[in-house]
Amino acid sequence: MSDTAASTERGPGGQPPLKRVMGTKLLLLFIVGDILGTGVYALTGDVAAEVGGAAWAPFLVAFIVATLTAFAYMELVTKYPQAAGAALYTHKAFGIHFVTFLVAFAVMSSGITSASTASRSFAANLAEGVGLDWGDTGIMFLALGFMTLVALINLRGVGESVKFNVFLTLVELLGLLAVIVIGFIAIGGGNADFSRVTVFDTADDKSAFIAVTAATTLAFFAMVGFEDSVNMAEETKDPVRIFPKIMLGGLSITGVIYILVSIAAVAVVPVGELAASDTPLLEVVRAGAPDLPIEDIFPFMTMFAVANSALINMLMASRLLYGMAKKRVLPRPLATVHPFRRTPWISIIFTTLIAFALIIVVTGVLTDDPATPEDEAGDVLSLLGGTTSLLLLGVFTVVNIAVLVLRRKPVKHKHFKAPTFIPVLGALACAFLVGPWTERNPDEYLVAAGMIGLGIVLWALTWLFDPQSRGAQASAFDDEEEERLAVEGGRGEE
């Protein structure tokens, strides 16, 4: 299908289809860039604090759990190559509007909260990097300005957004590769203690199993992001063919990088120093290459990593809303596509306004509270990262179950199919990591409960004041014609 034909063809709601601009290379960089980011730069020390020198172990376990869930996503995105991701799969499997809304709200909230936090982190690093002493209010306005820039890039088009993502991803990779190279040069030169890599040193006399489990709940935050890519299915060329190999490839690349970074970090810097630092990878650079100017550059690389997280999370959130609105699970205006840019512009504006509110209320007003010590910034990041993992692990549990349920609903086109035991293991592993026996911070459950509670309130208001939403049934997600267009449109624009 040509681009011209695609621009004139209309979907069931009368809206033009999204523009397919993502091929194999852009999709791979999108996935790698989405996974890499704030987590590995900030939480390596926290992971090491739980298990000692064997910090690579929780990252390895997190990679395995993420890969199990990725198989479920690969089957579902090739079976239903449409936007909306986990919410679409949940509704097709169970057909319960309330459950679908909660899944969508959990995913959207994790993305917007992560992006808002990343935006304020970017602003704070920018202010410090250029010597601006504007206080919390100034940093808040810098964060709002940065989020506005992200929205403008998003409104411009996914092609421009993903190209900007390519640049940011390359900077992220450069920063992490620098840590790996510096670390292993130090090891080879005898300036590091490689023996620390095999030492388990658990806090509070925890067993090794409990310590690794607790650390995995933190490390998993660094692995999330692969699931966002399925929300770009309608903007990907031939998604049925390329998604499986690209998703596995992206996960494998990031998994190897994380393990090598964690090994280099604990070998070069003692675990106690890593755990005490808000910038653990910067400590590795300082200790491993004290005479190189990279120490002055590395903080700006961290800023790019944070910026990339914000951009990709806002891309995901806006496409999720767009996909759900197309299915009448959310208000239809959110499915409006710009006639020239062919981007879901109302969803982009809506998610940006939510991000503004989070920046102002959470990162602006609360940081002005004199009762909040400045040294709790790292704890706040750990709390937000842990809450994001908690919400997404719950969603992943549902997705792994949904792929098994949907085996009873075959489609006409060929698609990837995961071995049955993989989603079973994925559901069990994700559900286990959600429980309190992982000894995660109890405040994470409070934050997650508050977010889900807000979702329930919004669902009730939608049900009361939007009569059409009451009729949102599973059949709204079983439009065979739309699925056919999604499959054939993707193949036609390859």
GILINDA-V66735 format. One line per field, one symbol per residue. phi: phi as a letter, one per 20 degrees, with the letter a starting at -180 (. if undefined). A space follows every 10 residues. Layout:
phi = ???
This chain:
phi = .ffffffefd egeneffffe ceefffffff ffffffqggf fddgfffffe cnfeffffff fffffffgff fffffffeec fcfolgffff fffdmdgffg ffffffffff ffffffffff fffffffffd medemfffff fffffffffg ffffffqfff fffffgffff fgffffffff ffffffffem ebdffffdee ceellffgff fffffffeff gfefpfffff fdgfddflff eeggffffff ffffffffff fffffffedg ggfffeeecf fffffffebf eeffgfeggf ffffffffff ffffgfffff fgffffemec gggfefdffd elcfffffff fffffgffff feedfffeff eefffegfff fffffffgfg ffffffgfff fffffffecf deefbfcegg ffffffffff fffefffflf ggffffffff ffffffffff ffffdcgfff efdgffddff ffffffffff ffdf
